[in-house]
Amino acid sequence: MKEHSLFHKVTIGIIVLWLLLFALIPNIIMFVVSFMEYDSSSFVKAVFTLDNYKQFFSDNYFKIFINSFKIAAIATALCLIIGYPFAYILARSKSKYKGLLALLVVIPYWTSALIRTYAISYMLAANGLINTILIKIGIIDAPLKLLYTEGAVIFGFVYTLLPFMILPLYATIEKFDFKYVEAAQDLGASKLKTFYHIILPLTSPGIIAGVVLVFLPALGLFYIPSLLGGGKTMMVSNIIQEQFTTSVIQNWPLGSAASVLITVVMGLMIWAYYKSSKSFQTKVL
């Protein structure tokens, strides 16, 4: 019993130490740096200022900020539109291959996300797979401009993040008691009304979880806009990456301010998810 208690304490201690060293302390440093001045020689000058946040809310950066939310929202909506029917059919399937179908959802994650993004760029290129097929079957005469567009970035997000929408939806729908559906139909409700008033509200925890799991990474994945947008589609994640890694810029305070703002947005969304889940559990009980 003592050995078990010791193992438990050591395990918890390691986890807490890990979170302190690699999560809490770096975030505190980033928060402090966001209120400091930029210095070209030492990157940061220990002088308090709000200019980094003011600069980020200037016209150019603010437009990128809004555009980032727009792209992330579109990608999330598409993932929900595609993922919900897929998860519903999969959860309701009586096939003996149901487990295999669920496994196929996560198989792409066995390879590097960067490699998969390069594969998408090949598909969308002027001489890539999609244009080649369309030209050969006679639908188009000249290659379409698919790569280095906002649509390509959204496509990349949907392809990369779709499993994060499907899996929580699948878990929620699989646990759903379809006796409620039968009861609604016995009372004369149409399929559309049954879905809107019964299935959709009772599967909302999976929807909210999927939205959070897709929207937040869509704001933070910088390599997809870089590779598929070709520098033409800038997002907040690209600003942060440039401020910390580009030798010409390296404005750490501005990058830290952008990171703090994204972290606040993520925190608010996680809080909203927690509150909505708690509210749902209260209603059910």
MOBELLIN-V584178 format. One record per residue. N is the residue number from 1. RES is the residue in three letters. SS is DSSP state (A for helix, B for strand, O for the rest). PHI is phi in whole degrees, -180 to 180 (NA if undefined). Layout:
# MOBELLIN-V584178
N|RES|SS|PHI / N|RES|SS|PHI
This chain:
# MOBELLIN-V584178
1|MET|O|NA / 2|LYS|A|-66 / 3|GLU|A|-63 / 4|HIS|A|-64 / 5|SER|A|-64 / 6|LEU|A|-65 / 7|PHE|A|-60 / 8|HIS|A|-62 / 9|LYS|A|-66 / 10|VAL|A|-64 / 11|THR|A|-62 / 12|ILE|A|-63 / 13|GLY|A|-62 / 14|ILE|A|-64 / 15|ILE|A|-63 / 16|VAL|A|-63 / 17|LEU|A|-63 / 18|TRP|A|-61 / 19|LEU|A|-65 / 20|LEU|A|-65 / 21|LEU|A|-73 / 22|PHE|A|-112 / 23|ALA|A|-128 / 24|LEU|A|-68 / 25|ILE|A|-62 / 26|PRO|A|-59 / 27|ASN|A|-69 / 28|ILE|A|-65 / 29|ILE|A|-60 / 30|MET|A|-61 / 31|PHE|A|-64 / 32|VAL|A|-66 / 33|VAL|A|-63 / 34|SER|O|-64 / 35|PHE|O|-103 / 36|MET|B|-109 / 37|GLU|B|-84 / 38|TYR|B|-82 / 39|ASP|B|-132 / 40|SER|O|-65 / 41|SER|O|-89 / 42|SER|O|-112 / 43|PHE|B|73 / 44|VAL|B|-135 / 45|LYS|B|-114 / 46|ALA|B|-74 / 47|VAL|B|-130 / 48|PHE|B|-68 / 49|THR|O|-159 / 50|LEU|O|-107 / 51|ASP|A|-63 / 52|ASN|A|-63 / 53|TYR|A|-71 / 54|LYS|A|-63 / 55|GLN|A|-65 / 56|PHE|A|-68 / 57|PHE|O|-94 / 58|SER|O|-72 / 59|ASP|A|-56 / 60|ASN|A|-64 / 61|TYR|A|-68 / 62|PHE|A|-66 / 63|LYS|A|-63 / 64|ILE|A|-65 / 65|PHE|A|-60 / 66|ILE|A|-65 / 67|ASN|A|-64 / 68|SER|A|-63 / 69|PHE|A|-65 / 70|LYS|A|-64 / 71|ILE|A|-63 / 72|ALA|A|-63 / 73|ALA|A|-68 / 74|ILE|A|-64 / 75|ALA|A|-61 / 76|THR|A|-65 / 77|ALA|A|-63 / 78|LEU|A|-65 / 79|CYS|A|-62 / 80|LEU|A|-68 / 81|ILE|A|-63 / 82|ILE|A|-80 / 83|GLY|A|-75 / 84|TYR|A|-64 / 85|PRO|A|-60 / 86|PHE|A|-61 / 87|ALA|A|-65 / 88|TYR|A|-65 / 89|ILE|A|-63 / 90|LEU|A|-65 / 91|ALA|A|-67 / 92|ARG|A|-89 / 93|SER|O|-67 / 94|LYS|O|-102 / 95|SER|O|-67 / 96|LYS|O|-72 / 97|TYR|O|-94 / 98|LYS|A|-58 / 99|GLY|A|-64 / 100|LEU|A|-66 / 101|LEU|A|-64 / 102|ALA|A|-66 / 103|LEU|A|-67 / 104|LEU|A|-62 / 105|VAL|A|-65 / 106|VAL|A|-99 / 107|ILE|A|-57 / 108|PRO|A|-55 / 109|TYR|A|-78 / 110|TRP|A|-79 / 111|THR|O|-113 / 112|SER|O|-65 / 113|ALA|A|-63 / 114|LEU|A|-66 / 115|ILE|A|-64 / 116|ARG|A|-65 / 117|THR|A|-70 / 118|TYR|A|-64 / 119|ALA|A|-64 / 120|ILE|A|-64 / 121|SER|A|-63 / 122|TYR|A|-68 / 123|MET|A|-62 / 124|LEU|A|-91 / 125|ALA|O|-63 / 126|ALA|O|-60 / 127|ASN|O|-107 / 128|GLY|O|-83 / 129|LEU|A|-62 / 130|ILE|A|-65 / 131|ASN|A|-64 / 132|THR|A|-62 / 133|ILE|A|-65 / 134|LEU|A|-63 / 135|ILE|A|-71 / 136|LYS|A|-67 / 137|ILE|O|-90 / 138|GLY|O|84 / 139|ILE|O|-75 / 140|ILE|O|-129 / 141|ASP|O|-100 / 142|ALA|O|-125 / 143|PRO|O|-59 / 144|LEU|O|-83 / 145|LYS|O|-85 / 146|LEU|O|-103 / 147|LEU|O|-83 / 148|TYR|O|61 / 149|THR|O|-132 / 150|GLU|A|-64 / 151|GLY|A|-62 / 152|ALA|A|-66 / 153|VAL|A|-65 / 154|ILE|A|-62 / 155|PHE|A|-60 / 156|GLY|A|-63 / 157|PHE|A|-65 / 158|VAL|A|-62 / 159|TYR|A|-62 / 160|THR|A|-76 / 161|LEU|A|-104 / 162|LEU|A|-55 / 163|PRO|A|-59 / 164|PHE|A|-68 / 165|MET|A|-88 / 166|ILE|A|-68 / 167|LEU|A|-63 / 168|PRO|A|-66 / 169|LEU|A|-66 / 170|TYR|A|-60 / 171|ALA|A|-64 / 172|THR|A|-73 / 173|ILE|A|-68 / 174|GLU|A|-64 / 175|LYS|O|-86 / 176|PHE|O|-68 / 177|ASP|O|-87 / 178|PHE|O|-78 / 179|LYS|A|-66 / 180|TYR|A|-63 / 181|VAL|A|-66 / 182|GLU|A|-62 / 183|ALA|A|-65 / 184|ALA|A|-65 / 185|GLN|A|-69 / 186|ASP|A|-65 / 187|LEU|O|-86 / 188|GLY|O|96 / 189|ALA|O|-74 / 190|SER|O|-73 / 191|LYS|A|-63 / 192|LEU|A|-67 / 193|LYS|A|-67 / 194|THR|A|-63 / 195|PHE|A|-66 / 196|TYR|A|-70 / 197|HIS|A|-97 / 198|ILE|A|-116 / 199|ILE|A|-67 / 200|LEU|A|-62 / 201|PRO|A|-64 / 202|LEU|A|-78 / 203|THR|O|-104 / 204|SER|A|-61 / 205|PRO|A|-58 / 206|GLY|A|-68 / 207|ILE|A|-64 / 208|ILE|A|-64 / 209|ALA|A|-61 / 210|GLY|A|-64 / 211|VAL|A|-62 / 212|VAL|A|-64 / 213|LEU|A|-70 / 214|VAL|A|-96 / 215|PHE|A|-64 / 216|LEU|A|-65 / 217|PRO|A|-62 / 218|ALA|A|-62 / 219|LEU|A|-77 / 220|GLY|A|-104 / 221|LEU|O|-80 / 222|PHE|A|-86 / 223|TYR|A|-75 / 224|ILE|A|-69 / 225|PRO|A|-62 / 226|SER|A|-67 / 227|LEU|A|-82 / 228|LEU|A|-95 / 229|GLY|A|-93 / 230|GLY|O|62 / 231|GLY|O|83 / 232|LYS|O|-85 / 233|THR|O|-108 / 234|MET|O|-92 / 235|MET|O|-128 / 236|VAL|A|-58 / 237|SER|A|-60 / 238|ASN|A|-69 / 239|ILE|A|-62 / 240|ILE|A|-61 / 241|GLN|A|-63 / 242|GLU|A|-67 / 243|GLN|A|-65 / 244|PHE|A|-101 / 245|THR|A|-116 / 246|THR|O|-75 / 247|SER|O|-64 / 248|VAL|O|-73 / 249|ILE|O|-96 / 250|GLN|O|46 / 251|ASN|O|-92 / 252|TRP|A|-61 / 253|PRO|A|-60 / 254|LEU|A|-68 / 255|GLY|A|-63 / 256|SER|A|-67 / 257|ALA|A|-62 / 258|ALA|A|-64 / 259|SER|A|-65 / 260|VAL|A|-63 / 261|LEU|A|-63 / 262|ILE|A|-66 / 263|THR|A|-63 / 264|VAL|A|-63 / 265|VAL|A|-61 / 266|MET|A|-62 / 267|GLY|A|-62 / 268|LEU|A|-64 / 269|MET|A|-68 / 270|ILE|A|-66 / 271|TRP|A|-63 / 272|ALA|A|-63 / 273|TYR|A|-64 / 274|TYR|A|-63 / 275|LYS|A|-66 / 276|SER|A|-67 / 277|SER|A|-65 / 278|LYS|A|-66 / 279|SER|A|-65 / 280|PHE|A|-65 / 281|GLN|A|-63 / 282|THR|A|-65 / 283|LYS|A|-66 / 284|VAL|A|-66 / 285|LEU|O|-71
